[in-house]
Amino acid sequence: MKIPIAIILGPTGVGKTKLSLELAPLLNAEIISMDSMLVYKDMDIGTAKPSLEERRKVKHHLIDIVPPDYPFTSAEFKERAEKAIFDIYKRGKIPLLVGGTAFYYKVLLGDFSIPKVPPDYELRKILYKEIEEKGEEYLYEKLKEIDPISALKIHPHDHKRIIRALEVYYKSGIPKSVYDKKNEEKYYVAIIGLYIPKDVHYRILDDRIEKMIKDGLVEEVKRLWERGIDENYVSMQGIGYKEIILYLKGKYSLEQAIELIKKRTRLFVKRQYTWFKKDKRIIWFNVLEFSLSQLRDLVYTTILRVWKEQGFNLKEGW
């Protein structure tokens, strides 16, 4: 059985949440978050999490499901997402996946398989320490030596994926690239990408970060730190959280931390675009060219058209 799914993706701050809330009623859909930070409880401001009111408007899945000290993995995302997709479809609704974590949708669609190698958190701490002491290029060069195919697919600044690829090799003796192969297709899938021209996007991101600070990001991070959740946890590697932790520890002034958040957010968005633009299945829309209602209607008709081309017709009933 193939299940129809729609995916709304794009980099941070392009308006994925707003569009998904408008689109879901047209599709008779429930939303599955495809964002690696939204899974964590008590991390609301720095993740730009949909509000409780928005989540009441449309049912959401995979938000606030684990505590900040929980080591959530892409393998668990896939397992939970597939379960949610089946449950939503079984109840006569459409799964609408929304988020900016490129690796998650790639894993879900079988573009990457997940090695059955459990995480080794002590090894990860050692590797992160090597980055701090020897620089990020050191580990990337090491990956290029042992698994050049994986290295070609991973950005040199993507510490998390570099460390995972090294971990797979060190624990199994097999390069991660050997595990990466396509799975059998399970879905009729329409993938919509949203973007904003760079100059405007950067201004929106800067304003968004300033608003997060005003809304209490520092206080949110301080509460987590007081519970013992610091930059050594995966959840606190998220942009905004790590910089504020280091401010609280006295490494940066608040102004320096904010500027670093802005700089790293721009670099992250650039990497997101690089990731997404490799996928020719994505149909792109410039958010600034349409009103929200126009964008909603255009995306809706595009999704129906893509599904129909693949052999699924929503309007005929299913």
JONORLIN-V65685 format. One line per field, one symbol per residue. phi: phi as a letter, one per 20 degrees, with the letter a starting at -180 (. if undefined). psi: psi as a letter, one per 30 degrees, with the letter a starting at -180 (. if undefined). burial: b if it has 9 or more other C-alpha atoms within 8 Angstrom, else e. A space follows every 10 residues. Layout:
phi=???
psi=???
burial=???
This chain:
phi=.edfcdcdcq fgneoffgff fffgffeldd edfdcfeffe fmcdffelfg fffffffcfd cmcldbffee efdfffggff ffffgfffff encdfdecrd egffffffen fcedgedffd ffffffffff ffednfffff fffffebfff gfedfgeegf fffffffgff edmdggffff bfeffdcecd ddddbcggff ffffffffff fffffoffff ffffffenec ffeggeeffo ffffgfffen fcffffffff ffffffffff ffggffffef ffdecegfec fffffgfffg fffffffffe occffena
psi=kkkklkkjll lkgfgeeeee eeeeeefhlk kjkhkffffk lgieeffhkk leeefeekkl lhkhfllfgk ikleeeeeee eeeeeeeeee gglkkjkklg jeeefeeegg fkljkhjlkj feeeeeeeee eeeflffeee eeeeefifee effkkffiee eeeeeeeeee ffgkkefefj lklkkflkkk jkkklkkeee eeeeeeeeee eeeefgeeee eeeeefggja ffkeegfkke eeeeefeffg elleeeeeee eeeeeeeeee eeeeeeffjf fkjkkjeffl leeeeeeeee eeeeeeeeff gkjeffl.
burial=eebbbbbbbb bebbebeebb bbbbbebebb bbbbbeebbb bbbbbbeeee eeebbeebeb bbbbebbbee eeebeebbeb bbebbbebbe eebbbbbbbb bbebbbbbbb bbbbeeeeee eeebbebbeb beeebbbbbb eebbeebbeb beebebeebe ebbebbbbbe eeeebbeebb beeeeeebbb bbbbbbeeee bbebbbebbb ebbeebbeeb bbebbeeebb bebbbbbbbb bbbbbbbbee ebeeeebbeb bbebbbeebe bbbebbeeee ebeeebbeeb eeeebbbebb eebbebbbee ebbbeeee
